[in-house]
Amino acid sequence: MAVHKVHMVLQGKGGVAKTFASVMLAQQIGSRGNLPLCADTDPVNATFTGFAALNVQRIEIMNGDEIDPRAFDALIELIASHEGDVVVDNGASSFIPLASYMLQNDVAGLLQSMGRQLVIHTLITGGQAILDTLNGFAAIMSQFPSGPEFVVWLNPFFGPIEIDGKPFQKMKVYLENKDKITGIIQMPELKKETFGQDLRDMLQDRLTFDEALASESLPLMVRQRLKMSQRAFYDAIGVVVG
């Protein structure tokens, strides 16, 4: 019997492409036959919900001006009622409340008892946010000492992911946690003026690859580059998550 996986994209730093990773992950899983249940718990920027083709369920977690931890109960009920994989996009502002909720309620253990495996995805990016994302990664690894699987996405869009010439895989924070990491997804580097622009336009229009590639209104070479990007991302993700 196949074990269904609950993929949660978590990172305390905003603006590092968590929703992008969620969108890519959902599409790659869907390309294997069954679209996963998709949920968005971001109380500020519920961008994931905008992708109509992914049928994303928005989980309202605000009670007035504050996050209500009990609101996450609805997410767990939704997961429990779904027979298949799940992808959850969580915002930076709700990172701490969701992480605390998962720990206090032993969500990983509960999911395991239901025949589901919790997989936590987190992003590391280059540029000015590298230290913040590394700290976010370290926090996640320390908060969840056992239970979940961990997948790291390396996002080179803002610059090389290295400090003092050391790539992520040689950094102390990685070496201390590598035994708990299931895999690393190296996000493809795309030429910003062509491939990158086409991908940004597609995402801004809240389109999936399949929708964009089926659109005859897009120029032939735009669709060609998107098809190549789709293959690159699906291959990178597939090496880790199947």
C-alpha positions in Angstrom: 0.0 0.0 0.0 1.5 3.3 -1.0 2.1 5.9 1.7 0.6 9.2 0.8 2.8 12.2 1.5 1.9 15.5 3.1 4.3 18.1 1.7 4.5 21.3 3.7 6.5 24.2 2.4 7.9 26.2 5.4 10.4 29.0 5.7 10.3 31.9 8.2 11.8 34.3 5.6 9.4 35.9 3.1 9.9 36.5 -0.6 12.1 33.4 -1.2 9.7 31.6 -3.6 7.8 29.3 -1.2 4.7 29.6 -3.3 6.7 29.1 -6.5 8.0 25.8 -4.9 4.5 24.8 -4.0 3.2 25.4 -7.5 6.0 23.5 -9.1 5.7 20.6 -6.6 1.9 20.3 -7.1 2.3 20.3 -10.9 5.1 17.7 -10.8 3.1 15.4 -8.5 0.0 15.9 -10.7 2.0 15.0 -13.8 2.4 11.5 -12.4 -1.4 10.9 -12.6 -3.2 12.4 -9.6 -3.4 16.1 -8.7 -2.6 16.5 -5.0 -4.9 18.2 -2.6 -3.5 21.8 -2.4 -4.0 24.1 0.6 -2.9 27.7 1.3 -2.5 28.8 4.9 -0.8 32.2 4.2 -2.9 34.8 5.9 -1.3 37.7 4.1 -0.5 36.7 0.5 -2.6 33.7 -0.5 -1.0 33.6 -3.9 -1.2 29.8 -4.2 -5.0 30.0 -4.0 -4.9 32.0 -7.3 -3.9 29.0 -9.4 -7.4 27.8 -10.3 -6.2 24.7 -12.2 -4.7 23.4 -8.9 -8.0 23.8 -7.0 -6.2 25.2 -4.0 -8.2 25.2 -0.7 -7.7 28.3 1.4 -7.5 27.8 5.2 -8.6 30.9 7.1 -6.4 31.1 10.2 -7.1 34.6 11.3 -9.4 35.5 14.2 -9.6 39.3 14.0 -6.0 40.6 13.9 -4.4 37.4 15.4 -3.7 33.9 14.1 -5.9 31.3 15.8 -3.9 28.1 16.3 -7.1 26.1 16.4 -7.8 27.1 12.8 -5.1 24.7 11.8 -7.5 21.9 12.9 -9.4 22.5 9.7 -6.2 21.8 7.7 -5.7 18.5 9.5 -9.3 17.5 8.9 -8.9 18.3 5.2 -5.8 16.2 5.0 -7.4 13.3 6.8 -10.3 13.2 4.4 -8.2 13.1 1.3 -6.9 9.9 -0.2 -3.7 11.1 -1.9 -0.7 13.4 -1.6 -1.1 16.9 -0.2 0.8 20.2 -0.8 0.5 23.0 1.7 1.9 26.5 1.2 2.4 28.4 4.4 3.3 32.1 4.7 6.2 33.6 6.6 3.9 35.3 9.0 2.3 32.0 10.1 5.5 30.0 10.1 6.0 30.1 13.9 2.3 29.5 14.8 2.1 26.5 12.4 5.4 25.0 13.5 4.3 25.3 17.2 0.9 23.8 16.4 2.5 20.8 14.6 4.9 20.2 17.5 2.4 20.6 20.4 -0.1 18.4 18.7 2.3 15.8 17.3 1.0 16.2 13.8 3.8 14.1 12.3 2.8 11.2 14.6 -0.9 11.6 13.9 -0.3 11.6 10.1 1.9 8.6 10.4 -0.9 6.7 12.3 -3.1 7.5 9.3 -0.6 6.1 6.8 0.7 9.4 5.7 4.3 10.8 5.8 5.0 14.4 6.6 7.6 16.0 4.3 8.8 19.5 5.2 10.2 21.5 2.4 12.3 24.6 3.1 14.1 27.0 0.8 17.6 28.4 0.9 18.3 31.4 -1.4 21.4 33.3 -2.3 22.0 37.0 -2.1 21.0 39.2 0.9 18.6 36.7 2.2 21.0 33.8 2.5 21.6 34.2 6.3 18.0 34.6 7.0 17.1 31.4 5.0 19.9 29.5 6.6 18.7 30.5 10.1 15.1 29.5 9.1 16.5 26.1 7.9 18.4 25.6 11.2 15.2 26.5 13.2 13.1 24.0 11.3 15.7 21.2 11.8 16.0 21.9 15.5 12.2 22.1 16.1 11.5 18.8 14.4 14.2 16.4 15.7 12.4 13.3 14.3 9.3 12.3 12.5 9.2 14.3 9.2 11.3 13.9 6.2 13.1 17.1 5.1 13.7 18.4 1.6 15.8 21.5 0.9 15.3 23.7 -2.2 18.3 25.7 -3.3 17.1 28.8 -5.1 19.9 30.6 -7.0 17.7 33.4 -8.4 19.1 36.1 -6.1 22.7 34.9 -6.3 25.1 32.0 -5.6 24.2 30.0 -2.5 27.6 30.2 -0.8 29.4 31.9 2.1 33.1 32.5 1.9 33.3 30.3 -1.1 31.5 27.4 0.6 28.4 26.0 -1.1 25.5 24.9 1.1 26.6 21.2 1.1 29.8 22.3 2.8 28.3 24.7 5.4 28.3 23.7 9.1 24.5 24.0 9.3 24.1 21.4 6.5 26.8 19.0 7.8 25.1 19.0 11.3 21.7 18.1 9.8 22.5 16.1 6.6 21.5 12.8 8.1 17.9 14.1 8.5 17.7 15.5 4.9 15.9 13.3 2.4 17.1 15.2 -0.6 18.1 18.5 -2.1 16.3 20.1 -5.0 18.6 22.3 -7.1 16.3 24.8 -8.8 17.4 25.4 -12.3 19.2 28.6 -13.2 17.2 30.3 -16.0 18.4 33.1 -18.2 16.4 36.0 -16.8 15.7 37.9 -20.0 14.1 34.9 -21.8 13.3 31.7 -19.8 13.0 33.6 -16.5 10.8 36.3 -17.9 8.5 33.7 -19.6 8.2 31.9 -16.3 7.5 35.0 -14.3 4.8 36.0 -16.8 3.2 32.6 -16.6 3.1 32.7 -12.8 1.9 36.3 -12.7 -1.1 35.1 -14.8 -1.6 32.3 -12.3 -1.2 29.7 -15.0 0.2 26.2 -14.8 2.6 24.8 -17.4 -0.2 22.7 -19.0 -2.4 25.8 -19.3 0.3 28.0 -20.8 1.5 25.3 -23.2 -2.1 24.8 -24.4 -2.5 28.5 -25.1 -2.2 29.4 -28.8 -2.1 33.1 -27.8 1.4 32.6 -26.5 4.2 32.9 -29.1 5.7 29.7 -30.3 9.2 30.3 -28.8 7.7 31.3 -25.4 5.9 28.0 -25.3 9.1 26.2 -26.3 11.1 27.8 -23.5 8.3 27.1 -21.0 8.3 23.4 -22.1 12.0 23.3 -21.5 11.6 24.9 -18.1 8.9 22.5 -17.2 11.1 19.6 -18.0 14.0 21.1 -16.0 11.9 21.7 -12.9 10.1 18.3 -13.1 13.4 16.5 -13.4 15.0 18.4 -10.5 11.9 17.7 -8.3 11.5 14.1 -9.5 15.0 13.1 -8.4 13.9 13.8 -4.8 10.2 13.2 -4.5 9.7 10.7 -7.3 
